[in-house]
């Protein structure tokens, strides 16, 4: 497993290697749910699990299905200890250590805390949209004009790092979550990931040292000064890993949620944009359906902590398991008309942010950012339509979205 890949996926399954197949993987998911709901892929050394009930069961059972990559039979400890620092974050820790690490920052991502910052978040989004509309005429590139800069600016401000570093953050984040393509030599690809991780690590090492000496009112200071239950504080490596995790997860997921929402609403046709304009509750419900229908995170990794049987297959201790959230969210056993986008579907019980102990820490922030961004877009535009049919999927083996999403619109 590449230590730079925060979900531990080795590579795409062969069935999703092509650009079109990752842009629309749902027919393959359907085939797997019906014919091979639990299967072993020898090429990737991983089990794949596709049905809703099975995915939810795995995410709910930390004792049997661990997030700790070091339990995997094929795990190789990185030669450079710094490359493995992400493994010490809460993302790869089981309870009770996970709960203790998460508790350091959990309060900062609760809806109550975020509501206090909401007016400022709206100002940030409005500034971006005002600029995009003023400069773009009747066109906007949703990803670069709004869906990327808005969440990365928010998480940068929360952490306490300069917003003008956001282009570097995007480059680092994109590299860390990327998957190698067929025409990309694996050695060069890994070198790029390691280089990005080293650059990001060095950046945060300096920030951490500064906050230890001069704490401020920001999330980074909280991370380095918080006392754990035993009176200790996070080590430099743990603080560093958490900073990288929050930066990457704090912008990648929301970027794709916003872009996927615009894509879903445009594809729905009719007057959906008009119906959602000014309807806060309707927009909230529609975003939940986006999380189900085009989940920004399509897959997560678990390691079997003991031998376990699932649908007649024996998964052995140390085996790697990929749970396909994007497939579970299209399972007709759980959702009526699962392959239809129904913006008023409620409740969805979707797994777009995971489930159980490791349910996404930043889910409330991502929902709020998406609501703010889309409200601002709808307030300024009408007759929105996607301007390019030739969309390119984000090249990651677990993050799902498009590299760019140009739209045309009429200004309101």
N, C-alpha and C positions, 0 to 999 in steps of 0.2 A: 504493500500500500504506500502510495506517495504521502509523505507526512504533510505535504502542503495542501492536500485535498481534504477539506474539513469533514467530508462525509464518508471517506474511506472507500469510494467506488473505484475499482481498478480501471474500468473502461466501459464503453457502451456494450450491451449485448450486440451480437452481429446483426440482429433484426432492426436495430436502431442506429446503425452506423451511417446510413444515408441522411442527407440534409432534410429531405421531405419526410422521412420516417420519424425524425425527432421533432419536426414541426407539427406533425399530426400522428402521434404514436398510438392513438386510441383504438384503431382497428386491431392492432397487434395485441393490445391489452385484452380486448374482448375475446380474441382467439385463445389467449393463454388462460383467462378465467374459466373458459368452457372446457378446454381440452387438456390443459397442463397447469392447474392452479398453483402447484408447488413443484418446481423443477430444479434440477441441478445443472448448472452450466460449467462443464469441465474447462472450457477455454478461459473463463474468468475465475474459476475456483469458488463459485458462489451459488447459493440457493436463491431462487427468485420466488416471491410470494405475491399473489395478485388479487385475491378476493378480500372484500371488506372485512368480514368476520375474522379471517386469519391475520390480516394486517393489524387490526385493532387488538386482537389477543396478544400478539407479539409486543406491540408497543406498551401494553398494559402490564406485562410480566417482566419486571427488571431482574428478578432472581434467575429466571431461565434464559432470558435473552438480554445479554449485557451490551452496554455501549463501549466497553473497554476494549480497544483494538489489540491490546497486548495479550488478550486471551485467545486471539485467532491463531490457528495452527500455522498459518503462513506469515505471521507477523515477523518482521525483521527490524530490530532496533536500529535507528539511524546512526551512522558513524559519528555524525556531528550532533551532540546532545541538543544543540539549539534548534535543529530541524524538527525535533520531536516535542517542542514545548507546547504545541497546541493540544497534545494528548493529556496534559495536566489540567485542561480547562474543564468546566462543568459539562461541556458537550460530551466528553468521553469519560465521565466519572459516574459510577452508580451510587445510589443512596448508601450510607448517609452523607458521604463526602459531597456528592452532587448538591444536596440540599443546603449544605453549609456554604459552599461556594456561590450558589445562586442567591443565597440570602444576602450576600454582600451588596448586590445591585438590584435585587428584586423590587424594592420599594420605589425605585426610580422609574420603573416601567408599569406601575399600576395606573389604572384609569384615573384615579383621584389625583395623583401627582401630575399626570400628563395634562389634565384639564387646566391646571394652573399655567401651563406653558402654551396652551392652545392658541391664544391670541397672537403670540409671537410666531408660532408655526404658520398661522394663516398669513401673516405679513410676509414671511419668506416665500411662500407659494405665490402670493399675489404679485410680488416683485418679479419673480421669474416669468409668470404668465403675462404681466404687462409688457415686459421686454420682448417676449416671444411674439405676442400679437402685434406690437408696434413695428418690429423688425421683419416679421414674416409675411406681412400682407395677408393673404388668405391661406397660408400654409404654415404648418408647424411640424417639427420632428419631435414626437412625444417623448422619446427616450432621452435624447440629449438636451432638449429644452426644459423638460419638467420631471420626468419619472426618475432620471438619475440625479440631477443636481439637488433636487429638493430633499430626499431622504439622506443623502450623504452630507449635506450641510447641517441637517438636524442632528445626526449622530456625531458629527464633528463638534458641534457646539456643546452637546451634552457631555462629551468626553473632555472638552476644554482644549481642543487643538484648532489651529487657524483654519477657517473655511477655505482660504485660498490654496490650501493643500489638496483640495478635493480631486483635482485631476490626477495627482499621484495616487490618491486613495483608489480611484477607479481603476487605474492601471494595475495596481497591486491586487485589488479584489478580483478583477476579471481573470488575472493570471492564476490566482490561487484556486479558483473554482473551475477553471477550464479543464477540458478533457482533450487528450491528444487526438488528432485526426490522422487518417490514413497516410496523408502526405507530410506528416510532421514526424521527423525522426525522434524516437522516444528519448534518446539521450539529450538532445537539444531542448526538448520540451521540459524534461525534468530540471535541466540547468536553469531554464527561465523561471520555473516555479521556485527553485531554491534561491535564486538571486532575488526574486520579489520578496520572499519571506525574510531573507537576510536584511534587505533594505528597510522593510517595514519594522522588523525587530530592532534594528539600530535606531530608527526614528523614535520608537516608543521607549527604548532603554533610556534615551536622553530625557524624554518627557517624564518618565517615572522617577529618575534621579532628582529632577527639578521639583516634582510634587512632594517627594519625601522631605525635602528641605524647605519648600515653600508651598504648603498646601493651599488650595483655592476652593471656591465653591463650584466644583465641577465633579463629574463622575470619575475622572481619572484620579483625583485626590481621594475620593471615597474608596476607590479600589486599593490604593497603596496604604491608606491609614486605618482601614476598618479592622477591628479586633474580632477574631473568631471566638468560638465558645471556649477554647482552651487558653484564651488570652494572647495567642500568637497572631501574626499578620501574614498575609499572603507573601510568599517568596517572590523574588524578582521575576523568576520564570513563570510563576502562576499569574502574577499581575500582567506580565507581558502577554501571556497566552490569552487572558481575558480581554485585554485591549484589542488584540488582533481579531478575536472571535466577535466582539461587539461591533467593530468597524465593518468587517466583512458581512456578517449576518444582518447588521443594521442598515445596510443599503442595498445589498443584492436582492433580498426577498421583496422589499417594498417596491423597488424599481420595477420588478417584473409583475407584481400585483397591479400596479397602476397601468402599465402598458397592456397587460392581459385584459384588464377591465375595459379599456378603450376598444381593444380589438373585439371583445365579446359583445359590447354594446353596439358597435358598428355592424358586426355580422348579424346581429338580431334583426336589423332592419326596422322598418316601420317608424314609429315615433318614440322609440324607447328613450333616446336622449331627451326629448321634450318632456316625456312623462316623468323622468327622474329629476329634471330641473326644478329646484325648490322643494323637492320631496325628500327630506332628510331620512325619514324612516324607509322609504322606498329604496334610496341609494344604499343604505346600510344592508338591507336584505339582498339587493342585487350583488353587492360585493361579496357576501357570503356564498352566493351562487358562483361567482367568478372563482373563489377559492376552491370550490368543488370542481367546476367544469374545466378550468385551466389552472391547476394548482401551481403556484410559483416554485414549489419544491415537489418534485415528482417521486423521489425515492430517499430512503434512509437506510442506514446499515446497522445491523445488530450481530452479536457473536453468541453462539449457543454456549451457555455456561455448563450445560450437561446434555446428555443424549435426550432427544425428544422426538416424538412421532407426530407428524402433521400430515393429514390426509393420506395416510398409508405410507408415507416416506419417512425414513429414519434419518434425522439430522443429528450428526454426531457432535460431541463436545468440541469446541474450537472451530466449528464450521462457520463461515461467514454467510449472513443472510441479508438479502436486499428486499426490503418491503416497499412495494410500489404504491405510494400514496395516490398517484395519478390514476392508477388502475382501480384501486379500492373506491375512489370517488366517482367512478363510472360503473360501479357494480349494480346491475339491475335487481339484484336480490335485496339491496338496501334502498335504492332510489327508483321511484317510478320514472319511466321515460328518461333513464340515466344519461342518454346521449343527446338529450335536448337541453338547451340553455333556457331555463325558466327563471327570469329575474325576480319573480315573486315567490319562489319556492321557499317554504319555511315550515318547520326548522329543517336544516339540511343535515346536521350531524356530520358535516364534512371533516376530513382529516388533513386538510391543507396545511395546518400548523402543527401536525403531529397529534399525539394523544398521550395521556398518562404523565408520568414524572417529568419527561423531557418535552412536554408541550412548550411550544415556542415562547421564550421569555419576552420577546419583543412583539408578540401578537397584538396587544392593545395599541402600541405605537404604530405598527404597520397599518392597522385598520384606520386609525385616526389620520395618518398621513394620506392614505388613499382617499378617504372621505374629503379631506381638505383640498387635495389636488384636483379631484374630479368636480367638486362643487365649484371651485374657481374656474375650471375649464368650461363648465356648462354655463356659468354666469356670463362669460365673455363671448361664447361662440354658439352657433346653431348650424343645422344641416351638416353635421360632421360626417365625413366619409374617409376611409383609408385610401391613400393616394397611390399605393404601390401594392400590386398583387404578388410581387416576387419577394416575399419576406424571408429573412434568414434567421434560423433559430439560434438562440444563445448556445454557444458550444461548451456545454457543461454536461456531465453525466448525472446530475441531479437537479440543477436549477433549470427552470423552464420559462422561456420567454422569447423575445425577438431582439435582434441586435439594434434594429431601428424600426420606427413606426411612423412614417410620414402621413399626415392627414391634411385634408383640405376642409375649409369651413367658411361660413358666412359670419362676419363679425356682428355681434348683437349691438 
